[in-house]
Structures are given as C-alpha cells and as structure tokens.
Amino acid sequence: MILHDQTELHEQILSYIKDRDMENLKALLADAGDMEILHVFYDLSPEDQTLVFRLFTKSRALFIFEELDTADQQNLLNSFTDDSINEFVNGLAPDDRVKLLDELPATVAKKLVNALSPEERRITNTLMGYKPETAGRIMTTEFISLRRTMTVEEALDKVRKQAKEKETIYTLYVTDNSRKLEGVLTLKELLMADKGTLVKDIMSEKIIEVSTETDREEVARTLQELDLLAIPVVDKERLLVGIVTVDDAIDILEEEATEDIFDQAGLIGVTENESSRSELLVDGSLWKIWRVRLPFLFITLVAGMLAGMVIEGFEEILESIAVVAIFIPIIMDMGGNVGTQSSTVFARGVVLGHIDIKNFAKHFSKEVGVGLSLGIIVGIISGTIASFWTGLPMLGLAVGLALVTTMTLAALLGFLVPFVLIKLNVDQAAGSAPIITSIKDIAGLLIYFGSVAMFMGHMLY
C-alpha cells in the first residue's frame, strides 16, 4: 500500500475518470488505503462515486459503504442492478443493514429482506423485531463468544478462524451452553496469558451490559463515559444476543445532538413532517403530487389575474407615459429574487438549527433590515439609471421608491410566509414561493403605479 496526498489522489482519480482510463484507475485505487479512499470518495460527484465504487474489491466496497451516510448509501444503491443490490445488502453487517432498511420505503425494504440468504434474513428480522431507538435495534450479532472451560490456545484458535466474519474481536464474551453471559475479556488479555490457562481464570465476571430494551442514547453514553469499545446486549433471560460497538455510539450521539438542537428550536415535529412531505413529493403518485402542488399554483394563477387587473387599472398611466412599462419587469423580478433568497435562508437556517423558531422575531427583524438595505442600494442605482435613461427624474424616483418598498416587502414575506405555514402545519416547501410571489407581484405593481401617479400625475392627459 502506498500513502498518497489526498488532493493529489483526488486529482489523479478525476484525471483517470476523464480519460476513461479504468485500468490505471483500478491500479491506483488498489494501491491506496481504505481511509485515504474514504476521504476522497466523499468529495466525488455522485456519478464519479458510482464509477469508482464499481472498481472496489468486495471487502473495500463493504467498508466504504458502511461508512457512508444513509442518504449516500441509497444513492449508490439506485445505480446498482437488482442482483448486485441483493448480493451487496446480503454482505452488510446486520446493524448497518437494518439501519439502511429503516430508511428505505417499506416496499423496497421488504423486497431486499426477501432476497437475503435464510440466515441473514433471520438475523435481520430478529433485529427489526425490536423497538426503534433501542439497543436491540442497533446491535450487531457479529461477536465472538467463548466457553469458560476453553484453554487460551483453543480460544485464540477460534478467534483466528472467526476474525474475518466478525465486526470486532477486541472484546470477547464468555457464555455457557445456553448463551447466558458469564464473563468478558479483551484480546490483549488473551494474548498475554499462557496457552494452557483456562478462559475462566482470566475473564472478568464484573460485566457492564445493557438490555435489548435499553434506549440507544443511554447505550451510547455508557460506551462514551466508560471508554468501552463495545458493550454486550442481553435479553430478558440474560442471554447474549448482540453487541453495540463504539462506532455506532458515535453515530448515535451525533444524531441525538442534532435532534437536541432541533428540539431546543421547537423543530422536532417540523423535521419529521418535512421528511415525509419531501418523500411524498419525490416518490409519491402523480395524484398525491397534484394534490399538494396544484392548490398553490391556483393561488398564483388567481394572483396573476389580479396583477393583470392592477395593470389595467393604471392603463391611463401606461398610455400617457409608455416608458413606465419598461421598468415593470425590474420591479417584479428584483422583488422575486429577494423573496426567494429570504425563503431559502429561512429554510436552510431552520434545518441547520441556525434559526430559533422560539426567537423568530429577532431573525425576522434582521431579515427585514437586510431587505431594506438591499432595496436602498438597488433602488438608488436603478432610480439613477432610469432618470438618465428616460430623462425623467420623477420616474427614476418612482422606480427607486418602488424597488426599496417591494424588496423590503419581499424579504419580510420570505421569512414570514414559511414561518406561518410551519405553524399551520402546511407544506412550506410547496406553498411558500407561490404565496410570496402572489403577494409581492400585486403589492409591487400597486406601489410602482402609485409612485408614478404621485410623482408624475401632472404628465397624464
């Protein structure tokens, strides 16, 4: 194995992909270490990830796949054929497989489970039979158990034979014939003992364990606080049924920390709703998508008609001062851009926990201030250009004032509309833009024509 600079490795991979030099790309990947490839893999585009992934050995593919986020795992699976998906999912560690299946649509998950080998299907169904958010749901069954009457030599021989198939071998568990947990020891303790020593003489009977019903966050914190590499999971009869490893604990603590941020912002229900709504809009039937999106489009249609009526109501101005029409698209487009920016800032801020819904007034007032400042800058520039372009300073003043007011209103709506929709438990992703556009267009036209009438009324005939 050759150590590579990550930037250089990334550039080499992209170069080989561009040249379609698969032979040298495969050789490069073979020379690099698993962790080097993992770091570079994250930076590749989805298309390049798929191409590179297909060149991995089976062991590396499993390693990389198990380290990816669930969303990235699903993207990769979408590029597989049915046969390759079934083979790949069959090779995953049980806990990683269950985690993936929990995130997939029920019909897809059921299809994958049915395609597993009988033994892997049995293990998977067992884990999925435990309640969500418990140790039973996140544990792996890939551990090594020993008998207390084994010698050290016999125990080491078993470890060597099973090491490749197990998730961890650094902590070993001692059980009786019925799988009841009796003791625990580390691989280091086993290696340092004499070959003829019995396992019962070096094992510890002071066992830290959790139940299959123990909350997963409690399990993760126990691993963290006691600095353990793994913790055994037992059932009601104290039979050893699995272990939870430290890598799973890290993932859980990260997820829980994120949930805590959302909870503090009052957003746990919001994120769950947004997830289900996103799934419906992406994977739902055409009828369900229509049902969500069409009502908001009808709002926009009606608003468009009303905007037309506003323009018709100021027909006298357009006939008298035709140049006024030139700046209508500018007023509407600049307001639309600010509204889109503000609603995007709000949505992203909420998702990332940067916006505290409970302290909405603070964020709202700041965004209104941002909209006002942007409006003043753009209004001064546009008004000045309009004045020199048309030779009508009053028209420039009307354009500038309309832009300041419309852009401020758009920023206000960009935060206020999605906030209200969230509070009303309405899909803000589908509803925000149409509502913001509708209000902004009608108000923007009224403000613009009102400004023109106020400053240039003397020019009407």
Phi and psi in degrees as a GROMACS rama.xvg file:
@    title "Ramachandran Plot"
@    xaxis  label "Phi"
@    yaxis  label "Psi"
@TYPE xy
-109.232  132.433  ILE-2
-79.5235  135.323  LEU-3
-122.379  149.654  HIS-4
-70.4132  132.19  ASP-5
-62.3308  -41.1001  GLN-6
-64.2012  -43.675  THR-7
-64.648  -41.7335  GLU-8
-62.4272  -43.001  LEU-9
-60.6459  -44.9585  HIS-10
-66.0619  -38.6027  GLU-11
-64.3571  -43.6044  GLN-12
-60.1838  -47.1585  ILE-13
-63.0103  -36.8798  LEU-14
-64.3243  -45.3295  SER-15
-65.8328  -37.4765  TYR-16
-64.7007  -43.8559  ILE-17
-61.2191  -39.9169  LYS-18
-84.5557  -3.5268  ASP-19
56.3831  37.7641  ARG-20
-93.3084  77.794  ASP-21
-68.9996  -30.3483  MET-22
-65.9057  -49.0512  GLU-23
-70.1569  -32.9088  ASN-24
-63.9239  -43.9146  LEU-25
-62.8577  -39.8408  LYS-26
-66.7369  -39.9008  ALA-27
-62.4965  -44.5263  LEU-28
-64.7933  -36.5692  LEU-29
-67.2211  -31.8561  ALA-30
-79.4504  -23.1619  ASP-31
-85.2086  155.533  ALA-32
-81.308  162.882  GLY-33
-58.0817  -45.9001  ASP-34
-69.5946  -34.5248  MET-35
-61.7692  -46.5375  GLU-36
-64.1464  -40.6365  ILE-37
-60.3729  -46.3913  LEU-38
-63.6402  -40.4275  HIS-39
-72.767  -35.4701  VAL-40
-58.3511  -38.3649  PHE-41
-60.5104  -30.6102  TYR-42
-86.7296  -5.57848  ASP-43
-81.0802  154.086  LEU-44
-69.7766  159.179  SER-45
-54.3026  -38.8369  PRO-46
-65.6511  -43.9177  GLU-47
-69.6018  -34.7128  ASP-48
-59.5894  -43.8008  GLN-49
-61.4981  -44.9073  THR-50
-63.4999  -47.6172  LEU-51
-65.2511  -40.9736  VAL-52
-59.4219  -35.4806  PHE-53
-70.0088  -13.6596  ARG-54
-95.1699  -5.13791  LEU-55
-72.4559  152.701  PHE-56
-69.2224  163.445  THR-57
-60.7187  -42.2818  LYS-58
-66.0882  -40.4677  SER-59
-69.7521  -39.8296  ARG-60
-58.3913  -43.4093  ALA-61
-64.8731  -41.6372  LEU-62
-61.9778  -50.2957  PHE-63
-62.7385  -43.8815  ILE-64
-62.138  -43.2228  PHE-65
-68.7205  -20.358  GLU-66
-87.7041  -13.1799  GLU-67
-78.9171  158.229  LEU-68
-66.9666  157.506  ASP-69
-59.5435  -39.0711  THR-70
-61.9488  -42.5366  ALA-71
-67.1254  -35.5269  ASP-72
-62.0237  -43.2232  GLN-73
-64.7828  -38.8179  GLN-74
-61.8679  -40.2423  ASN-75
-66.6017  -43.8879  LEU-76
-59.9155  -33.4932  LEU-77
-63.2346  -20.7485  ASN-78
-92.2051  -4.77502  SER-79
-87.1297  158.256  PHE-80
-80.3641  164.328  THR-81
-57.0479  -43.7293  ASP-82
-64.5065  -42.7922  ASP-83
-70.0454  -33.1098  SER-84
-62.6816  -48.7823  ILE-85
-59.9423  -43.9401  ASN-86
-64.829  -40.9006  GLU-87
-69.3371  -47.4838  PHE-88
-62.4152  -32.6285  VAL-89
-63.8455  -28.5099  ASN-90
-88.6114  -6.88652  GLY-91
-71.2426  152.68  LEU-92
-62.7174  142.979  ALA-93
-51.753  -43.972  PRO-94
-67.9001  -38.1893  ASP-95
-67.4733  -36.7353  ASP-96
-64.6507  -45.0624  ARG-97
-64.6295  -39.934  VAL-98
-60.5701  -42.2473  LYS-99
-66.1267  -46.4573  LEU-100
-61.9906  -34.0566  LEU-101
-62.9357  -27.3821  ASP-102
-91.6184  -13.4285  GLU-103
-87.1399  154.9  LEU-104
-55.8689  146.791  PRO-105
-56.0275  -40.5224  ALA-106
-65.9052  -38.9656  THR-107
-69.1255  -42.9515  VAL-108
-60.8995  -44.4339  ALA-109
-62.2764  -40.2185  LYS-110
-63.2476  -41.9883  LYS-111
-68.1442  -40.5546  LEU-112
-62.1421  -42.3271  VAL-113
-65.8057  -23.9448  ASN-114
-86.5129  -6.01435  ALA-115
-72.4588  160.421  LEU-116
-65.8713  155.929  SER-117
-51.7466  -43.1327  PRO-118
-68.2744  -45.3633  GLU-119
-67.2906  -33.5616  GLU-120
-65.8954  -40.6321  ARG-121
-62.3768  -45.8625  ARG-122
-63.718  -44.9777  ILE-123
-63.0062  -46.0043  THR-124
-63.2817  -34.4307  ASN-125
-63.6619  -48.0509  THR-126
-65.908  -40.1056  LEU-127
-73.2208  -10.836  MET-128
-78.476  -16.3497  GLY-129
-81.7217  157.798  TYR-130
-65.5382  145.163  LYS-131
-58.587  152.223  PRO-132
69.4476  18.3113  GLU-133
-115.452  166.276  THR-134
-60.9398  -37.0303  ALA-135
-60.91  -32.4591  GLY-136
-77.8181  -28.153  ARG-137
-105.491  -5.36598  ILE-138
-73.7723  162.18  MET-139
-113.675  149.134  THR-140
-96.0179  6.80427  THR-141
-91.6501  81.7198  GLU-142
-136.564  166.75  PHE-143
-109.113  125.971  ILE-144
-113  142.922  SER-145
-119.953  166.842  LEU-146
-104.158  145.879  ARG-147
-65.0152  -24.8835  ARG-148
-86.8875  -2.41737  THR-149
-69.5927  149.508  MET-150
-84.1659  165.207  THR-151
-59.0386  -41.0147  VAL-152
-61.2851  -43.9608  GLU-153
-65.7656  -38.8166  GLU-154
-65.7063  -43.833  ALA-155
-63.7422  -36.7676  LEU-156
-63.3218  -40.8656  ASP-157
-66.4395  -39.7717  LYS-158
-61.9129  -44.511  VAL-159
-60.4596  -41.3849  ARG-160
-70.4217  -32.8445  LYS-161
-103.594  -5.49355  GLN-162
-54.7606  -43.7922  ALA-163
-66.7962  -25.6095  LYS-164
-90.4483  -10.7933  GLU-165
-105.962  152.238  LYS-166
-72.5638  -35.7105  GLU-167
-146.385  145.313  THR-168
-124.41  4.00006  ILE-169
-77.9802  -22.8086  TYR-170
-120.775  128.878  THR-171
-118.066  148.415  LEU-172
-121.556  140.224  TYR-173
-107.519  125.317  VAL-174
-130.494  161.389  THR-175
-89.9664  -171.434  ASP-176
-64.2642  -21.9118  ASN-177
-95.6033  7.24794  SER-178
75.8483  16.2028  ARG-179
-73.2951  131.583  LYS-180
-70.904  125.559  LEU-181
-116.319  -27.5847  GLU-182
-169.054  175.31  GLY-183
-145.825  147.36  VAL-184
-152.97  162.446  LEU-185
-98.1055  160.925  THR-186
-61.9394  -35.3425  LEU-187
-61.5943  -43.7018  LYS-188
-62.7943  -37.4714  GLU-189
-67.9068  -42.0796  LEU-190
-67.7906  -31.1745  LEU-191
-84.433  -12.1722  MET-192
-85.0482  157.047  ALA-193
-66.59  148.413  ASP-194
-59.5463  -33.0244  LYS-195
-85.988  -7.15523  GLY-196
-66.377  143.286  THR-197
-83.4274  147.332  LEU-198
-57.5329  -38.5379  VAL-199
-62.3056  -23.0221  LYS-200
-82.8483  -15.9463  ASP-201
-117.574  -8.46515  ILE-202
-77.9216  159.381  MET-203
-104.537  134.257  SER-204
-94.3751  -1.36631  GLU-205
-87.995  91.5599  LYS-206
-104.201  131.107  ILE-207
-96.6289  118.341  ILE-208
-137.922  166.114  GLU-209
-132.025  161.646  VAL-210
-91.6896  159.791  SER-211
-60.6383  -22.1146  THR-212
-93.5561  -3.235  GLU-213
-65.0102  137.427  THR-214
-60.7952  138.124  ASP-215
-63.2017  -32.9453  ARG-216
-67.3003  -38.1735  GLU-217
-63.3636  -39.3942  GLU-218
-62.0559  -47.6262  VAL-219
-62.3555  -41.2432  ALA-220
-69.7228  -33.5747  ARG-221
-63.0723  -44.7225  THR-222
-61.5531  -41.8315  LEU-223
-67.7068  -47.8235  GLN-224
-68.2052  -35.1132  GLU-225
-94.9234  0.540618  LEU-226
56.7906  47.237  ASP-227
-97.1926  150.807  LEU-228
-84.8718  -25.9219  LEU-229
-160.677  159.044  ALA-230
-136.473  133.936  ILE-231
-73.9126  147.75  PRO-232
-116.294  126.533  VAL-233
-120.261  157.185  VAL-234
-91.8934  -168.544  ASP-235
-63.6371  -28.2903  LYS-236
-89.53  7.48  GLU-237
64.0861  31.1973  ARG-238
-86.9358  136.671  LEU-239
-72.6379  118.335  LEU-240
-116.923  -11.6564  VAL-241
177.464  -177.048  GLY-242
-139.308  154.976  ILE-243
-113.66  126.963  VAL-244
-96.6989  165.462  THR-245
-65.9903  -32.046  VAL-246
-65.2008  -36.3853  ASP-247
-66.95  -37.0231  ASP-248
-62.5293  -40.7802  ALA-249
-62.2136  -45.1137  ILE-250
-60.5538  -41.918  ASP-251
-64.5223  -45.2135  ILE-252
-63.3243  -36.5175  LEU-253
-65.3677  -43.9881  GLU-254
-63.8112  -43.5426  GLU-255
-66.358  -36.7696  GLU-256
-63.2002  -41.2962  ALA-257
-63.4611  -43.565  THR-258
-62.4811  -37.6212  GLU-259
-62.5359  -39.7514  ASP-260
-61.7979  -46.347  ILE-261
-64.4434  -38.1713  PHE-262
-64.9135  -42.2525  ASP-263
-62.2148  -30.1741  GLN-264
-89.8399  2.10305  ALA-265
70.7447  34.3132  GLY-266
-118.005  6.3914  LEU-267
-58.251  -48.5718  ILE-268
-64.6432  -35.6482  GLY-269
-63.0195  -47.7432  VAL-270
-64.9251  -37.8046  THR-271
-65.2953  -42.4593  GLU-272
-64.7883  -43.4299  ASN-273
-62.6931  -36.3023  GLU-274
-63.8784  -47.1882  SER-275
-67.6543  -37.317  SER-276
-67.1729  -39.2429  ARG-277
-62.1296  -42.7987  SER-278
-62.4121  -40.2604  GLU-279
-64.3555  -44.4542  LEU-280
-71.3867  -24.9378  LEU-281
-90.6619  -46.0971  VAL-282
-111.248  -3.07545  ASP-283
-73.7157  170.101  GLY-284
-69.6494  161.565  SER-285
-59.4407  -39.7134  LEU-286
-62.0288  -43.9402  TRP-287
-65.694  -37.8414  LYS-288
-66.0217  -43.1345  ILE-289
-57.3856  -44.376  TRP-290
-61.192  -32.629  ARG-291
-83.0777  -43.1763  VAL-292
-91.3085  -34.2054  ARG-293
-60.9127  -42.107  LEU-294
-55.4459  -39.5546  PRO-295
-72.3801  -32.0935  PHE-296
-70.2217  -33.6515  LEU-297
-65.1495  -35.501  PHE-298
-59.8213  -44.4802  ILE-299
-64.4286  -39.5375  THR-300
-62.1754  -46.8066  LEU-301
-62.5503  -41.9846  VAL-302
-63.2319  -37.3642  ALA-303
-62.4927  -40.7794  GLY-304
-63.0501  -42.808  MET-305
-64.0219  -38.8092  LEU-306
-61.913  -38.489  ALA-307
-62.6879  -38.253  GLY-308
-67.3096  -35.0044  MET-309
-62.7438  -45.8257  VAL-310
-62.3247  -41.8193  ILE-311
-62.3496  -35.9134  GLU-312
-66.6334  -22.068  GLY-313
-109.832  28.3872  PHE-314
-59.3754  -34.9353  GLU-315
-60.9259  -39.1336  GLU-316
-65.0252  -44.7827  ILE-317
-64.584  -35.4636  LEU-318
-71.8272  -35.9692  GLU-319
-79.5652  -41.2394  SER-320
-127.248  80.4486  ILE-321
-59.7956  -29.7988  ALA-322
-63.7842  -18.0473  VAL-323
-57.6335  -34.9614  VAL-324
-64.0351  -24.8907  ALA-325
-59.6409  -33.5876  ILE-326
-97.0427  -0.248906  PHE-327
-59.7421  -48.4233  ILE-328
-59.6731  -35.1544  PRO-329
-65.3109  -45.0789  ILE-330
-60.0157  -46.9112  ILE-331
-71.7095  -41.7995  MET-332
-69.4418  -42.6398  ASP-333
-65.3599  -39.5307  MET-334
-63.2079  -42.1335  GLY-335
-62.2713  -41.3103  GLY-336
-64.1008  -44.0137  ASN-337
-64.8016  -42.2236  VAL-338
-60.8491  -41.9846  GLY-339
-64.7173  -44.6376  THR-340
-59.2225  -46.6265  GLN-341
-65.1343  -43.5401  SER-342
-66.8031  -33.5235  SER-343
-68.5383  -43.2592  THR-344
-59.6213  -42.2793  VAL-345
-64.1753  -48.5643  PHE-346
-61.5676  -45.756  ALA-347
-67.6172  -40.7295  ARG-348
-62.1802  -38.1654  GLY-349
-66.8954  -47.1929  VAL-350
-62.3737  -39.8467  VAL-351
-86.9281  -2.62742  LEU-352
81.8021  11.5403  GLY-353
-81.6491  -19.7801  HIS-354
-111.769  121.777  ILE-355
-91.9385  110.023  ASP-356
-56.6603  -34.405  ILE-357
-67.2309  -20.8297  LYS-358
-116.696  41.1752  ASN-359
-60.1392  -38.2108  PHE-360
-56.3873  -38.3232  ALA-361
-63.576  -49.5699  LYS-362
-66.8826  -36.9914  HIS-363
-64.4809  -47.671  PHE-364
-64.3225  -36.3777  SER-365
-64.9897  -42.9919  LYS-366
-66.3392  -37.2472  GLU-367
-61.6366  -41.048  VAL-368
-62.7974  -40.0147  GLY-369
-63.2407  -45.0053  VAL-370
-60.7827  -40.9692  GLY-371
-63.2928  -45.5253  LEU-372
-64.1366  -42.0423  SER-373
-64.1404  -40.6678  LEU-374
-62.4239  -40.8716  GLY-375
-63.036  -45.3415  ILE-376
-62.8627  -52.8806  ILE-377
-66.0254  -37.9883  VAL-378
-62.3036  -43.4655  GLY-379
-63.5106  -45.8162  ILE-380
-63.9114  -48.7304  ILE-381
-67.0124  -41.5094  SER-382
-62.1451  -41.2619  GLY-383
-63.3654  -45.7386  THR-384
-61.9051  -43.4668  ILE-385
-62.2713  -38.2836  ALA-386
-62.8151  -49.2355  SER-387
-71.387  -35.452  PHE-388
-65.6849  -46.2126  TRP-389
-96.3596  -14.5879  THR-390
73.4614  17.4925  GLY-391
-121.74  92.8643  LEU-392
-57.0931  -34.5893  PRO-393
-67.6255  -33.7995  MET-394
-67.5701  -38.7533  LEU-395
-61.0314  -39.955  GLY-396
-64.5366  -40.6818  LEU-397
-65.4144  -42.2848  ALA-398
-63.0991  -46.4241  VAL-399
-62.0612  -46.076  GLY-400
-63.9793  -40.8382  LEU-401
-63.8814  -40.251  ALA-402
-67.0677  -43.4901  LEU-403
-58.7014  -47.313  VAL-404
-69.6067  -45.0476  THR-405
-66.2898  -42.1139  THR-406
-69.4505  -35.0081  MET-407
-66.4009  -43.7831  THR-408
-62.1775  -40.9486  LEU-409
-64.1233  -41.4157  ALA-410
-63.4806  -41.7081  ALA-411
-59.3803  -47.4447  LEU-412
-67.4592  -33.538  LEU-413
-60.5719  -29.9067  GLY-414
-94.2805  -40.8339  PHE-415
-70.8648  -43.3997  LEU-416
-63.0861  -52.7413  VAL-417
-63.0758  -32.2846  PRO-418
-63.1471  -45.6698  PHE-419
-65.0914  -41.5667  VAL-420
-62.6978  -39.9117  LEU-421
-62.2631  -44.4654  ILE-422
-64.2635  -30.5395  LYS-423
-88.2219  1.1296  LEU-424
60.4045  39.1981  ASN-425
-108.191  147.698  VAL-426
-64.6992  102.969  ASP-427
-73.206  -24.7347  GLN-428
-64.5047  -40.8788  ALA-429
-85.4615  -26.529  ALA-430
-98.0679  -25.9631  GLY-431
-61.3683  -54.5589  SER-432
-59.6634  -48.0109  ALA-433
-60.5887  -41.1717  PRO-434
-68.6353  -45.2515  ILE-435
-60.2226  -46.9403  ILE-436
-60.9375  -43.9241  THR-437
-62.1286  -50.2724  SER-438
-65.7702  -44.0993  ILE-439
-64.3083  -41.6713  LYS-440
-64.1106  -48.6306  ASP-441
-65.0061  -46.379  ILE-442
-65.2948  -41.1961  ALA-443
-60.6536  -43.4611  GLY-444
-65.4795  -43.8873  LEU-445
-60.3291  -43.1629  LEU-446
-65.1534  -44.0364  ILE-447
-64.7812  -53.0736  TYR-448
-65.9243  -34.2043  PHE-449
-63.6398  -39.8136  GLY-450
-66.1055  -43.3394  SER-451
-61.6291  -44.4685  VAL-452
-62.7731  -36.5863  ALA-453
-71.4118  -43.2077  MET-454
-90.9729  -20.602  PHE-455
-128.223  21.3758  MET-456
-58.7548  -27.3645  GLY-457
-69.894  -13.5472  HIS-458
-93.8865  -3.05722  MET-459
-77.589  148.04  LEU-460
